Structure formats: structure tokens, C-alpha cells
């Protein structure tokens, strides 16, 4: 397994999941959203790239499982980080 491909797969997976979160209407990370369609499209493309890179390095079951864990981790942390940031924004 190539370490750089693992790094790029993880990086594109985190970026794709984050962009899909930013495309949602109830996100609290940005004060005003740019284009949700563009964010959703680029986020989906990055997630598929991440999955394709993982599939080229390991078996299908392991690739899908690790990809889903990465996406779930980002989608679990993103709302809490957004709420924390929004709370700090109102205190200042």
C-alpha cells in the first residue's frame, strides 16, 4: 500500500464529506452559503475519488468499510464544530 495514495484518499474523503456538510441548509459553519449545488457536486466527486483510490489499494469490503468510517467521522464532528464556532462567534 502506497502511503501517498492513502494520504490523498483520506484528504479527498475528508474534503468531500466536509463539502457535502457545507451544502446542507442547516449547517452552522458558514454564515452564508455560497452555492450548495457546487459544494454538493464537488463533494460527491471527491468522495468517489476517495473510494476509487481505496478500492485500488485494498479489497472491496475493507475499502468500503474504511471509507464509510471516515465519512461518518467527519459527519459526526462537523455539526459539533459548527455549533461550537457559532457559539464563539456570538460571544465575541
PDB file of N, CA, C and O in Angstrom:
ATOM      1  N   UNK A   1       0.841  -1.173   0.000  1.00  0.00           N
ATOM      2  CA  UNK A   1       0.000   0.000   0.000  1.00  0.00           C
ATOM      3  C   UNK A   1       0.892   1.243   0.000  1.00  0.00           C
ATOM      4  O   UNK A   1       1.818   1.351   0.803  1.00  0.00           O
ATOM      5  N   UNK A   2       0.612   2.155  -0.883  1.00  0.00           N
ATOM      6  CA  UNK A   2       1.381   3.367  -1.005  1.00  0.00           C
ATOM      7  C   UNK A   2       0.874   4.408   0.012  1.00  0.00           C
ATOM      8  O   UNK A   2      -0.322   4.692   0.070  1.00  0.00           O
ATOM      9  N   UNK A   3       1.782   4.961   0.797  1.00  0.00           N
ATOM     10  CA  UNK A   3       1.380   5.915   1.837  1.00  0.00           C
ATOM     11  C   UNK A   3       0.779   7.188   1.237  1.00  0.00           C
ATOM     12  O   UNK A   3      -0.130   7.781   1.819  1.00  0.00           O
ATOM     13  N   UNK A   4       1.281   7.604   0.081  1.00  0.00           N
ATOM     14  CA  UNK A   4       0.750   8.821  -0.538  1.00  0.00           C
ATOM     15  C   UNK A   4      -0.671   8.616  -1.036  1.00  0.00           C
ATOM     16  O   UNK A   4      -1.497   9.524  -0.944  1.00  0.00           O
ATOM     17  N   UNK A   5      -0.964   7.442  -1.559  1.00  0.00           N
ATOM     18  CA  UNK A   5      -2.330   7.185  -2.014  1.00  0.00           C
ATOM     19  C   UNK A   5      -3.292   7.125  -0.833  1.00  0.00           C
ATOM     20  O   UNK A   5      -4.434   7.572  -0.936  1.00  0.00           O
ATOM     21  N   UNK A   6      -2.834   6.576   0.285  1.00  0.00           N
ATOM     22  CA  UNK A   6      -3.661   6.569   1.493  1.00  0.00           C
ATOM     23  C   UNK A   6      -3.905   8.002   1.957  1.00  0.00           C
ATOM     24  O   UNK A   6      -5.026   8.355   2.323  1.00  0.00           O
ATOM     25  N   UNK A   7      -2.859   8.828   1.943  1.00  0.00           N
ATOM     26  CA  UNK A   7      -2.984  10.222   2.356  1.00  0.00           C
ATOM     27  C   UNK A   7      -3.956  10.976   1.448  1.00  0.00           C
ATOM     28  O   UNK A   7      -4.831  11.688   1.941  1.00  0.00           O
ATOM     29  N   UNK A   8      -3.815  10.828   0.119  1.00  0.00           N
ATOM     30  CA  UNK A   8      -4.707  11.531  -0.808  1.00  0.00           C
ATOM     31  C   UNK A   8      -6.132  11.005  -0.725  1.00  0.00           C
ATOM     32  O   UNK A   8      -7.085  11.764  -0.899  1.00  0.00           O
ATOM     33  N   UNK A   9      -6.282   9.734  -0.467  1.00  0.00           N
ATOM     34  CA  UNK A   9      -7.618   9.174  -0.296  1.00  0.00           C
ATOM     35  C   UNK A   9      -8.292   9.739   0.950  1.00  0.00           C
ATOM     36  O   UNK A   9      -9.464  10.116   0.913  1.00  0.00           O
ATOM     37  N   UNK A  10      -7.548   9.797   2.047  1.00  0.00           N
ATOM     38  CA  UNK A  10      -8.110  10.359   3.281  1.00  0.00           C
ATOM     39  C   UNK A  10      -8.391  11.848   3.121  1.00  0.00           C
ATOM     40  O   UNK A  10      -9.429  12.332   3.571  1.00  0.00           O
ATOM     41  N   UNK A  11      -7.485  12.571   2.490  1.00  0.00           N
ATOM     42  CA  UNK A  11      -7.664  14.007   2.296  1.00  0.00           C
ATOM     43  C   UNK A  11      -8.874  14.303   1.416  1.00  0.00           C
ATOM     44  O   UNK A  11      -9.672  15.187   1.731  1.00  0.00           O
ATOM     45  N   UNK A  12      -9.014  13.563   0.310  1.00  0.00           N
ATOM     46  CA  UNK A  12     -10.173  13.794  -0.555  1.00  0.00           C
ATOM     47  C   UNK A  12     -11.467  13.337   0.113  1.00  0.00           C
ATOM     48  O   UNK A  12     -12.524  13.922  -0.127  1.00  0.00           O
ATOM     49  N   UNK A  13     -11.399  12.304   0.945  1.00  0.00           N
ATOM     50  CA  UNK A  13     -12.588  11.861   1.675  1.00  0.00           C
ATOM     51  C   UNK A  13     -13.044  12.885   2.699  1.00  0.00           C
ATOM     52  O   UNK A  13     -14.236  13.170   2.807  1.00  0.00           O
ATOM     53  N   UNK A  14     -12.104  13.439   3.450  1.00  0.00           N
ATOM     54  CA  UNK A  14     -12.458  14.461   4.439  1.00  0.00           C
ATOM     55  C   UNK A  14     -12.981  15.716   3.743  1.00  0.00           C
ATOM     56  O   UNK A  14     -13.986  16.285   4.170  1.00  0.00           O
ATOM     57  N   UNK A  15     -12.310  16.150   2.679  1.00  0.00           N
ATOM     58  CA  UNK A  15     -12.760  17.347   1.957  1.00  0.00           C
ATOM     59  C   UNK A  15     -14.132  17.128   1.328  1.00  0.00           C
ATOM     60  O   UNK A  15     -14.977  18.022   1.368  1.00  0.00           O
ATOM     61  N   UNK A  16     -14.364  15.960   0.753  1.00  0.00           N
ATOM     62  CA  UNK A  16     -15.661  15.680   0.144  1.00  0.00           C
ATOM     63  C   UNK A  16     -16.787  15.628   1.155  1.00  0.00           C
ATOM     64  O   UNK A  16     -17.864  16.174   0.920  1.00  0.00           O
ATOM     65  N   UNK A  17     -16.544  14.977   2.274  1.00  0.00           N
ATOM     66  CA  UNK A  17     -17.572  14.911   3.321  1.00  0.00           C
ATOM     67  C   UNK A  17     -17.840  16.295   3.894  1.00  0.00           C
ATOM     68  O   UNK A  17     -18.986  16.644   4.176  1.00  0.00           O
ATOM     69  N   UNK A  18     -16.778  17.084   4.067  1.00  0.00           N
ATOM     70  CA  UNK A  18     -16.943  18.441   4.603  1.00  0.00           C
ATOM     71  C   UNK A  18     -17.736  19.312   3.631  1.00  0.00           C
ATOM     72  O   UNK A  18     -18.592  20.087   4.058  1.00  0.00           O
ATOM     73  N   UNK A  19     -17.461  19.194   2.326  1.00  0.00           N
ATOM     74  CA  UNK A  19     -18.212  19.982   1.347  1.00  0.00           C
ATOM     75  C   UNK A  19     -19.673  19.559   1.288  1.00  0.00           C
ATOM     76  O   UNK A  19     -20.552  20.400   1.103  1.00  0.00           O
ATOM     77  N   UNK A  20     -19.941  18.276   1.439  1.00  0.00           N
ATOM     78  CA  UNK A  20     -21.343  17.843   1.479  1.00  0.00           C
ATOM     79  C   UNK A  20     -22.043  18.368   2.727  1.00  0.00           C
ATOM     80  O   UNK A  20     -23.225  18.709   2.683  1.00  0.00           O
ATOM     81  N   UNK A  21     -21.315  18.433   3.839  1.00  0.00           N
ATOM     82  CA  UNK A  21     -21.906  19.021   5.035  1.00  0.00           C
ATOM     83  C   UNK A  21     -22.191  20.508   4.816  1.00  0.00           C
ATOM     84  O   UNK A  21     -23.245  21.003   5.215  1.00  0.00           O
ATOM     85  N   UNK A  22     -21.261  21.214   4.189  1.00  0.00           N
ATOM     86  CA  UNK A  22     -21.460  22.646   3.940  1.00  0.00           C
ATOM     87  C   UNK A  22     -22.587  22.915   2.951  1.00  0.00           C
ATOM     88  O   UNK A  22     -23.123  24.023   2.922  1.00  0.00           O
ATOM     89  N   UNK A  23     -22.956  21.937   2.147  1.00  0.00           N
ATOM     90  CA  UNK A  23     -24.068  22.096   1.204  1.00  0.00           C
ATOM     91  C   UNK A  23     -25.426  21.949   1.879  1.00  0.00           C
ATOM     92  O   UNK A  23     -26.450  22.287   1.285  1.00  0.00           O
ATOM     93  N   UNK A  24     -25.448  21.451   3.111  1.00  0.00           N
ATOM     94  CA  UNK A  24     -26.736  21.256   3.791  1.00  0.00           C
ATOM     95  C   UNK A  24     -27.308  22.601   4.248  1.00  0.00           C
ATOM     96  O   UNK A  24     -26.549  23.513   4.577  1.00  0.00           O
ATOM     97  N   UNK A  25     -28.632  22.731   4.270  1.00  0.00           N
ATOM     98  CA  UNK A  25     -29.232  24.025   4.599  1.00  0.00           C
ATOM     99  C   UNK A  25     -29.114  24.412   6.074  1.00  0.00           C
ATOM    100  O   UNK A  25     -29.179  25.602   6.382  1.00  0.00           O
ATOM    101  N   UNK A  26     -28.947  23.485   6.979  1.00  0.00           N
ATOM    102  CA  UNK A  26     -28.930  23.797   8.403  1.00  0.00           C
ATOM    103  C   UNK A  26     -27.528  23.828   9.001  1.00  0.00           C
ATOM    104  O   UNK A  26     -27.391  23.836  10.224  1.00  0.00           O
ATOM    105  N   UNK A  27     -26.490  23.844   8.181  1.00  0.00           N
ATOM    106  CA  UNK A  27     -25.137  23.867   8.710  1.00  0.00           C
ATOM    107  C   UNK A  27     -24.873  25.199   9.391  1.00  0.00           C
ATOM    108  O   UNK A  27     -25.442  26.222   9.010  1.00  0.00           O
ATOM    109  N   UNK A  28     -24.012  25.185  10.395  1.00  0.00           N
ATOM    110  CA  UNK A  28     -23.709  26.395  11.160  1.00  0.00           C
ATOM    111  C   UNK A  28     -22.266  26.836  10.993  1.00  0.00           C
ATOM    112  O   UNK A  28     -21.789  27.700  11.729  1.00  0.00           O
ATOM    113  N   UNK A  29     -21.578  26.257  10.045  1.00  0.00           N
ATOM    114  CA  UNK A  29     -20.168  26.576   9.898  1.00  0.00           C
ATOM    115  C   UNK A  29     -19.971  27.908   9.178  1.00  0.00           C
ATOM    116  O   UNK A  29     -19.152  28.726   9.596  1.00  0.00           O
ATOM    117  N   UNK A  30     -20.708  28.122   8.114  1.00  0.00           N
ATOM    118  CA  UNK A  30     -20.593  29.366   7.356  1.00  0.00           C
ATOM    119  C   UNK A  30     -21.795  30.249   7.628  1.00  0.00           C
ATOM    120  O   UNK A  30     -22.916  29.757   7.757  1.00  0.00           O
ATOM    121  N   UNK A  31     -21.566  31.545   7.714  1.00  0.00           N
ATOM    122  CA  UNK A  31     -22.666  32.471   7.950  1.00  0.00           C
ATOM    123  C   UNK A  31     -23.601  32.516   6.736  1.00  0.00           C
ATOM    124  O   UNK A  31     -24.821  32.554   6.898  1.00  0.00           O
ATOM    125  N   UNK A  32     -23.046  32.512   5.540  1.00  0.00           N
ATOM    126  CA  UNK A  32     -23.881  32.432   4.345  1.00  0.00           C
ATOM    127  C   UNK A  32     -23.249  31.435   3.387  1.00  0.00           C
ATOM    128  O   UNK A  32     -22.039  31.441   3.161  1.00  0.00           O
ATOM    129  N   UNK A  33     -24.084  30.590   2.836  1.00  0.00           N
ATOM    130  CA  UNK A  33     -23.596  29.534   1.947  1.00  0.00           C
ATOM    131  C   UNK A  33     -23.374  30.099   0.568  1.00  0.00           C
ATOM    132  O   UNK A  33     -24.103  30.985   0.122  1.00  0.00           O
ATOM    133  N   UNK A  34     -22.367  29.586  -0.105  1.00  0.00           N
ATOM    134  CA  UNK A  34     -22.143  30.015  -1.480  1.00  0.00           C
ATOM    135  C   UNK A  34     -23.135  29.282  -2.379  1.00  0.00           C
ATOM    136  O   UNK A  34     -24.315  29.633  -2.379  1.00  0.00           O
ATOM    137  N   UNK A  35     -22.726  28.329  -3.105  1.00  0.00           N
ATOM    138  CA  UNK A  35     -23.628  27.577  -3.964  1.00  0.00           C
ATOM    139  C   UNK A  35     -23.713  26.138  -3.464  1.00  0.00           C
ATOM    140  O   UNK A  35     -22.747  25.384  -3.583  1.00  0.00           O
ATOM    141  N   UNK A  36     -24.865  25.747  -2.903  1.00  0.00           N
ATOM    142  CA  UNK A  36     -24.967  24.383  -2.388  1.00  0.00           C
ATOM    143  C   UNK A  36     -24.853  23.319  -3.476  1.00  0.00           C
ATOM    144  O   UNK A  36     -24.386  22.213  -3.207  1.00  0.00           O
ATOM    145  N   UNK A  37     -25.269  23.634  -4.688  1.00  0.00           N
ATOM    146  CA  UNK A  37     -25.162  22.655  -5.773  1.00  0.00           C
ATOM    147  C   UNK A  37     -23.710  22.388  -6.138  1.00  0.00           C
ATOM    148  O   UNK A  37     -23.325  21.245  -6.384  1.00  0.00           O
ATOM    149  N   UNK A  38     -22.912  23.437  -6.174  1.00  0.00           N
ATOM    150  CA  UNK A  38     -21.492  23.271  -6.494  1.00  0.00           C
ATOM    151  C   UNK A  38     -20.800  22.503  -5.376  1.00  0.00           C
ATOM    152  O   UNK A  38     -20.012  21.595  -5.641  1.00  0.00           O
ATOM    153  N   UNK A  39     -21.091  22.865  -4.121  1.00  0.00           N
ATOM    154  CA  UNK A  39     -20.487  22.160  -2.989  1.00  0.00           C
ATOM    155  C   UNK A  39     -20.879  20.688  -2.991  1.00  0.00           C
ATOM    156  O   UNK A  39     -20.047  19.819  -2.731  1.00  0.00           O
ATOM    157  N   UNK A  40     -22.132  20.414  -3.281  1.00  0.00           N
ATOM    158  CA  UNK A  40     -22.589  19.019  -3.306  1.00  0.00           C
ATOM    159  C   UNK A  40     -21.954  18.253  -4.455  1.00  0.00           C
ATOM    160  O   UNK A  40     -21.585  17.090  -4.290  1.00  0.00           O
ATOM    161  N   UNK A  41     -21.821  18.878  -5.602  1.00  0.00           N
ATOM    162  CA  UNK A  41     -21.219  18.206  -6.754  1.00  0.00           C
ATOM    163  C   UNK A  41     -19.740  17.916  -6.554  1.00  0.00           C
ATOM    164  O   UNK A  41     -19.274  16.808  -6.822  1.00  0.00           O
ATOM    165  N   UNK A  42     -19.004  18.921  -6.080  1.00  0.00           N
ATOM    166  CA  UNK A  42     -17.572  18.727  -5.844  1.00  0.00           C
ATOM    167  C   UNK A  42     -17.356  17.756  -4.687  1.00  0.00           C
ATOM    168  O   UNK A  42     -16.448  16.927  -4.741  1.00  0.00           O
ATOM    169  N   UNK A  43     -18.178  17.847  -3.643  1.00  0.00           N
ATOM    170  CA  UNK A  43     -18.068  16.930  -2.515  1.00  0.00           C
ATOM    171  C   UNK A  43     -18.316  15.486  -2.922  1.00  0.00           C
ATOM    172  O   UNK A  43     -17.605  14.583  -2.482  1.00  0.00           O
ATOM    173  N   UNK A  44     -19.323  15.265  -3.758  1.00  0.00           N
ATOM    174  CA  UNK A  44     -19.608  13.919  -4.240  1.00  0.00           C
ATOM    175  C   UNK A  44     -18.460  13.390  -5.093  1.00  0.00           C
ATOM    176  O   UNK A  44     -18.071  12.228  -4.973  1.00  0.00           O
ATOM    177  N   UNK A  45     -17.917  14.255  -5.957  1.00  0.00           N
ATOM    178  CA  UNK A  45     -16.789  13.834  -6.796  1.00  0.00           C
ATOM    179  C   UNK A  45     -15.575  13.477  -5.945  1.00  0.00           C
ATOM    180  O   UNK A  45     -14.895  12.490  -6.226  1.00  0.00           O
ATOM    181  N   UNK A  46     -15.294  14.260  -4.916  1.00  0.00           N
ATOM    182  CA  UNK A  46     -14.160  13.967  -4.045  1.00  0.00           C
ATOM    183  C   UNK A  46     -14.377  12.676  -3.256  1.00  0.00           C
ATOM    184  O   UNK A  46     -13.436  11.908  -3.057  1.00  0.00           O
ATOM    185  N   UNK A  47     -15.598  12.433  -2.811  1.00  0.00           N
ATOM    186  CA  UNK A  47     -15.877  11.184  -2.098  1.00  0.00           C
ATOM    187  C   UNK A  47     -15.725   9.970  -3.015  1.00  0.00           C
ATOM    188  O   UNK A  47     -15.212   8.932  -2.597  1.00  0.00           O
ATOM    189  N   UNK A  48     -16.169  10.105  -4.255  1.00  0.00           N
ATOM    190  CA  UNK A  48     -15.998   8.994  -5.197  1.00  0.00           C
ATOM    191  C   UNK A  48     -14.531   8.775  -5.543  1.00  0.00           C
ATOM    192  O   UNK A  48     -14.099   7.635  -5.717  1.00  0.00           O
ATOM    193  N   UNK A  49     -13.757   9.859  -5.646  1.00  0.00           N
ATOM    194  CA  UNK A  49     -12.317   9.729  -5.866  1.00  0.00           C
ATOM    195  C   UNK A  49     -11.661   9.014  -4.696  1.00  0.00           C
ATOM    196  O   UNK A  49     -10.812   8.145  -4.889  1.00  0.00           O
ATOM    197  N   UNK A  50     -12.052   9.378  -3.496  1.00  0.00           N
ATOM    198  CA  UNK A  50     -11.506   8.733  -2.302  1.00  0.00           C
ATOM    199  C   UNK A  50     -11.821   7.246  -2.306  1.00  0.00           C
ATOM    200  O   UNK A  50     -10.950   6.426  -2.014  1.00  0.00           O
ATOM    201  N   UNK A  51     -13.042   6.896  -2.629  1.00  0.00           N
ATOM    202  CA  UNK A  51     -13.425   5.485  -2.677  1.00  0.00           C
ATOM    203  C   UNK A  51     -12.662   4.752  -3.772  1.00  0.00           C
ATOM    204  O   UNK A  51     -12.225   3.621  -3.563  1.00  0.00           O
ATOM    205  N   UNK A  52     -12.496   5.376  -4.932  1.00  0.00           N
ATOM    206  CA  UNK A  52     -11.759   4.735  -6.021  1.00  0.00           C
ATOM    207  C   UNK A  52     -10.303   4.495  -5.634  1.00  0.00           C
ATOM    208  O   UNK A  52      -9.742   3.447  -5.951  1.00  0.00           O
ATOM    209  N   UNK A  53      -9.688   5.464  -4.950  1.00  0.00           N
ATOM    210  CA  UNK A  53      -8.303   5.272  -4.505  1.00  0.00           C
ATOM    211  C   UNK A  53      -8.201   4.136  -3.500  1.00  0.00           C
ATOM    212  O   UNK A  53      -7.268   3.336  -3.555  1.00  0.00           O
ATOM    213  N   UNK A  54      -9.150   4.063  -2.590  1.00  0.00           N
ATOM    214  CA  UNK A  54      -9.131   2.980  -1.609  1.00  0.00           C
ATOM    215  C   UNK A  54      -9.362   1.622  -2.276  1.00  0.00           C
ATOM    216  O   UNK A  54      -8.734   0.631  -1.903  1.00  0.00           O
ATOM    217  N   UNK A  55     -10.251   1.580  -3.248  1.00  0.00           N
ATOM    218  CA  UNK A  55     -10.522   0.321  -3.944  1.00  0.00           C
ATOM    219  C   UNK A  55      -9.308  -0.169  -4.720  1.00  0.00           C
ATOM    220  O   UNK A  55      -9.133  -1.373  -4.905  1.00  0.00           O
ATOM    221  N   UNK A  56      -8.459   0.766  -5.179  1.00  0.00           N
ATOM    222  CA  UNK A  56      -7.264   0.357  -5.915  1.00  0.00           C
ATOM    223  C   UNK A  56      -6.181  -0.197  -4.987  1.00  0.00           C
ATOM    224  O   UNK A  56      -5.256  -0.869  -5.443  1.00  0.00           O
ATOM    225  N   UNK A  57      -6.296   0.086  -3.686  1.00  0.00           N
ATOM    226  CA  UNK A  57      -5.260  -0.334  -2.753  1.00  0.00           C
ATOM    227  C   UNK A  57      -5.628  -1.566  -1.933  1.00  0.00           C
ATOM    228  O   UNK A  57      -4.741  -2.294  -1.488  1.00  0.00           O
ATOM    229  N   UNK A  58      -6.919  -1.811  -1.726  1.00  0.00           N
ATOM    230  CA  UNK A  58      -7.318  -2.922  -0.853  1.00  0.00           C
ATOM    231  C   UNK A  58      -8.574  -3.570  -1.399  1.00  0.00           C
ATOM    232  O   UNK A  58      -9.129  -3.132  -2.408  1.00  0.00           O
ATOM    233  N   UNK A  59      -9.009  -4.603  -0.731  1.00  0.00           N
ATOM    234  CA  UNK A  59     -10.212  -5.303  -1.147  1.00  0.00           C
ATOM    235  C   UNK A  59     -11.453  -4.439  -1.021  1.00  0.00           C
ATOM    236  O   UNK A  59     -11.450  -3.425  -0.323  1.00  0.00           O
ATOM    237  N   UNK A  60     -12.506  -4.849  -1.698  1.00  0.00           N
ATOM    238  CA  UNK A  60     -13.727  -4.044  -1.742  1.00  0.00           C
ATOM    239  C   UNK A  60     -14.350  -3.865  -0.360  1.00  0.00           C
ATOM    240  O   UNK A  60     -14.762  -2.759  -0.010  1.00  0.00           O
ATOM    241  N   UNK A  61     -14.422  -4.925   0.420  1.00  0.00           N
ATOM    242  CA  UNK A  61     -15.044  -4.834   1.743  1.00  0.00           C
ATOM    243  C   UNK A  61     -14.260  -3.907   2.657  1.00  0.00           C
ATOM    244  O   UNK A  61     -14.841  -3.071   3.348  1.00  0.00           O
ATOM    245  N   UNK A  62     -12.947  -4.055   2.659  1.00  0.00           N
ATOM    246  CA  UNK A  62     -12.110  -3.212   3.520  1.00  0.00           C
ATOM    247  C   UNK A  62     -12.143  -1.758   3.061  1.00  0.00           C
ATOM    248  O   UNK A  62     -12.176  -0.846   3.888  1.00  0.00           O
ATOM    249  N   UNK A  63     -12.136  -1.536   1.746  1.00  0.00           N
ATOM    250  CA  UNK A  63     -12.151  -0.175   1.216  1.00  0.00           C
ATOM    251  C   UNK A  63     -13.454   0.536   1.557  1.00  0.00           C
ATOM    252  O   UNK A  63     -13.439   1.680   2.010  1.00  0.00           O
ATOM    253  N   UNK A  64     -14.568  -0.133   1.343  1.00  0.00           N
ATOM    254  CA  UNK A  64     -15.863   0.494   1.629  1.00  0.00           C
ATOM    255  C   UNK A  64     -16.029   0.730   3.124  1.00  0.00           C
ATOM    256  O   UNK A  64     -16.553   1.767   3.530  1.00  0.00           O
ATOM    257  N   UNK A  65     -15.591  -0.212   3.944  1.00  0.00           N
ATOM    258  CA  UNK A  65     -15.723  -0.055   5.394  1.00  0.00           C
ATOM    259  C   UNK A  65     -14.875   1.113   5.900  1.00  0.00           C
ATOM    260  O   UNK A  65     -15.357   1.928   6.686  1.00  0.00           O
ATOM    261  N   UNK A  66     -13.635   1.200   5.463  1.00  0.00           N
ATOM    262  CA  UNK A  66     -12.789   2.299   5.934  1.00  0.00           C
ATOM    263  C   UNK A  66     -13.270   3.638   5.388  1.00  0.00           C
ATOM    264  O   UNK A  66     -13.179   4.655   6.076  1.00  0.00           O
ATOM    265  N   UNK A  67     -13.782   3.650   4.155  1.00  0.00           N
ATOM    266  CA  UNK A  67     -14.320   4.876   3.570  1.00  0.00           C
ATOM    267  C   UNK A  67     -15.546   5.358   4.344  1.00  0.00           C
ATOM    268  O   UNK A  67     -15.690   6.551   4.610  1.00  0.00           O
ATOM    269  N   UNK A  68     -16.424   4.424   4.702  1.00  0.00           N
ATOM    270  CA  UNK A  68     -17.620   4.793   5.453  1.00  0.00           C
ATOM    271  C   UNK A  68     -17.280   5.288   6.855  1.00  0.00           C
ATOM    272  O   UNK A  68     -17.925   6.207   7.359  1.00  0.00           O
ATOM    273  N   UNK A  69     -16.281   4.691   7.486  1.00  0.00           N
ATOM    274  CA  UNK A  69     -15.865   5.151   8.815  1.00  0.00           C
ATOM    275  C   UNK A  69     -15.332   6.582   8.732  1.00  0.00           C
ATOM    276  O   UNK A  69     -15.643   7.410   9.588  1.00  0.00           O
ATOM    277  N   UNK A  70     -14.537   6.873   7.714  1.00  0.00           N
ATOM    278  CA  UNK A  70     -14.004   8.228   7.547  1.00  0.00           C
ATOM    279  C   UNK A  70     -15.122   9.244   7.337  1.00  0.00           C
ATOM    280  O   UNK A  70     -15.126  10.313   7.947  1.00  0.00           O
ATOM    281  N   UNK A  71     -16.064   8.900   6.472  1.00  0.00           N
ATOM    282  CA  UNK A  71     -17.184   9.812   6.191  1.00  0.00           C
ATOM    283  C   UNK A  71     -18.048  10.007   7.436  1.00  0.00           C
ATOM    284  O   UNK A  71     -18.462  11.129   7.730  1.00  0.00           O
ATOM    285  N   UNK A  72     -18.322   8.934   8.164  1.00  0.00           N
ATOM    286  CA  UNK A  72     -19.130   9.053   9.386  1.00  0.00           C
ATOM    287  C   UNK A  72     -18.420   9.887  10.446  1.00  0.00           C
ATOM    288  O   UNK A  72     -19.065  10.632  11.184  1.00  0.00           O
ATOM    289  N   UNK A  73     -17.102   9.767  10.526  1.00  0.00           N
ATOM    290  CA  UNK A  73     -16.346  10.567  11.482  1.00  0.00           C
ATOM    291  C   UNK A  73     -16.470  12.056  11.167  1.00  0.00           C
ATOM    292  O   UNK A  73     -16.707  12.864  12.065  1.00  0.00           O
ATOM    293  N   UNK A  74     -16.313  12.413   9.917  1.00  0.00           N
ATOM    294  CA  UNK A  74     -16.426  13.826   9.528  1.00  0.00           C
ATOM    295  C   UNK A  74     -17.839  14.330   9.760  1.00  0.00           C
ATOM    296  O   UNK A  74     -18.031  15.421  10.296  1.00  0.00           O
ATOM    297  N   UNK A  75     -18.836  13.538   9.357  1.00  0.00           N
ATOM    298  CA  UNK A  75     -20.218  13.983   9.510  1.00  0.00           C
ATOM    299  C   UNK A  75     -20.679  13.984  10.964  1.00  0.00           C
ATOM    300  O   UNK A  75     -21.690  14.611  11.282  1.00  0.00           O
ATOM    301  N   UNK A  76     -19.978  13.312  11.834  1.00  0.00           N
ATOM    302  CA  UNK A  76     -20.291  13.376  13.257  1.00  0.00           C
ATOM    303  C   UNK A  76     -19.650  14.604  13.891  1.00  0.00           C
ATOM    304  O   UNK A  76     -20.273  15.264  14.722  1.00  0.00           O
ATOM    305  N   UNK A  77     -18.432  14.914  13.516  1.00  0.00           N
ATOM    306  CA  UNK A  77     -17.723  16.047  14.115  1.00  0.00           C
ATOM    307  C   UNK A  77     -18.141  17.398  13.542  1.00  0.00           C
ATOM    308  O   UNK A  77     -18.125  18.395  14.264  1.00  0.00           O
ATOM    309  N   UNK A  78     -18.510  17.455  12.285  1.00  0.00           N
ATOM    310  CA  UNK A  78     -18.799  18.727  11.628  1.00  0.00           C
ATOM    311  C   UNK A  78     -19.914  19.534  12.312  1.00  0.00           C
ATOM    312  O   UNK A  78     -19.723  20.734  12.511  1.00  0.00           O
ATOM    313  N   UNK A  79     -21.060  18.954  12.681  1.00  0.00           N
ATOM    314  CA  UNK A  79     -22.091  19.762  13.346  1.00  0.00           C
ATOM    315  C   UNK A  79     -21.645  20.294  14.707  1.00  0.00           C
ATOM    316  O   UNK A  79     -21.977  21.422  15.070  1.00  0.00           O
ATOM    317  N   UNK A  80     -20.900  19.495  15.454  1.00  0.00           N
ATOM    318  CA  UNK A  80     -20.440  19.958  16.762  1.00  0.00           C
ATOM    319  C   UNK A  80     -19.418  21.074  16.628  1.00  0.00           C
ATOM    320  O   UNK A  80     -19.444  22.038  17.393  1.00  0.00           O
ATOM    321  N   UNK A  81     -18.524  20.948  15.667  1.00  0.00           N
ATOM    322  CA  UNK A  81     -17.548  22.022  15.442  1.00  0.00           C
ATOM    323  C   UNK A  81     -18.235  23.291  14.940  1.00  0.00           C
ATOM    324  O   UNK A  81     -17.849  24.399  15.313  1.00  0.00           O
ATOM    325  N   UNK A  82     -19.253  23.128  14.093  1.00  0.00           N
ATOM    326  CA  UNK A  82     -20.003  24.284  13.618  1.00  0.00           C
ATOM    327  C   UNK A  82     -20.769  24.974  14.734  1.00  0.00           C
ATOM    328  O   UNK A  82     -20.794  26.203  14.795  1.00  0.00           O
ATOM    329  N   UNK A  83     -21.393  24.207  15.616  1.00  0.00           N
ATOM    330  CA  UNK A  83     -22.120  24.803  16.737  1.00  0.00           C
ATOM    331  C   UNK A  83     -21.155  25.492  17.701  1.00  0.00           C
ATOM    332  O   UNK A  83     -21.454  26.567  18.221  1.00  0.00           O
ATOM    333  N   UNK A  84     -20.010  24.878  17.937  1.00  0.00           N
ATOM    334  CA  UNK A  84     -19.004  25.490  18.805  1.00  0.00           C
ATOM    335  C   UNK A  84     -18.503  26.804  18.205  1.00  0.00           C
ATOM    336  O   UNK A  84     -18.337  27.797  18.913  1.00  0.00           O
ATOM    337  N   UNK A  85     -18.268  26.798  16.909  1.00  0.00           N
ATOM    338  CA  UNK A  85     -17.794  28.017  16.238  1.00  0.00           C
ATOM    339  C   UNK A  85     -18.877  29.094  16.247  1.00  0.00           C
ATOM    340  O   UNK A  85     -18.570  30.267  16.461  1.00  0.00           O
ATOM    341  N   UNK A  86     -20.128  28.722  16.020  1.00  0.00           N
ATOM    342  CA  UNK A  86     -21.221  29.699  16.029  1.00  0.00           C
ATOM    343  C   UNK A  86     -21.401  30.281  17.432  1.00  0.00           C
ATOM    344  O   UNK A  86     -21.695  31.467  17.579  1.00  0.00           O
ATOM    345  N   UNK A  87     -21.226  29.455  18.456  1.00  0.00           N
ATOM    346  CA  UNK A  87     -21.319  29.946  19.830  1.00  0.00           C
ATOM    347  C   UNK A  87     -20.210  30.915  20.178  1.00  0.00           C
ATOM    348  O   UNK A  87     -20.440  31.911  20.864  1.00  0.00           O
ATOM    349  N   UNK A  88     -19.016  30.628  19.708  1.00  0.00           N
ATOM    350  CA  UNK A  88     -17.896  31.544  19.957  1.00  0.00           C
ATOM    351  C   UNK A  88     -18.058  32.830  19.175  1.00  0.00           C
ATOM    352  O   UNK A  88     -17.607  33.886  19.619  1.00  0.00           O
ATOM    353  N   UNK A  89     -18.703  32.756  18.000  1.00  0.00           N
ATOM    354  CA  UNK A  89     -18.939  33.944  17.186  1.00  0.00           C
ATOM    355  C   UNK A  89     -19.905  34.895  17.887  1.00  0.00           C
ATOM    356  O   UNK A  89     -19.732  36.111  17.811  1.00  0.00           O
ATOM    357  N   UNK A  90     -20.926  34.355  18.574  1.00  0.00           N
ATOM    358  CA  UNK A  90     -21.908  35.202  19.243  1.00  0.00           C
ATOM    359  C   UNK A  90     -21.362  35.774  20.543  1.00  0.00           C
ATOM    360  O   UNK A  90     -21.830  36.820  20.993  1.00  0.00           O
ATOM    361  N   UNK A  91     -20.372  35.108  21.164  1.00  0.00           N
ATOM    362  CA  UNK A  91     -19.793  35.624  22.399  1.00  0.00           C
ATOM    363  C   UNK A  91     -18.859  36.794  22.150  1.00  0.00           C
ATOM    364  O   UNK A  91     -18.668  37.635  23.028  1.00  0.00           O
ATOM    365  N   UNK A  92     -18.283  36.854  20.972  1.00  0.00           N
ATOM    366  CA  UNK A  92     -17.327  37.922  20.673  1.00  0.00           C
ATOM    367  C   UNK A  92     -18.004  39.212  20.307  1.00  0.00           C
ATOM    368  O   UNK A  92     -17.331  40.205  20.028  1.00  0.00           O
TER     369      UNK A  92
END
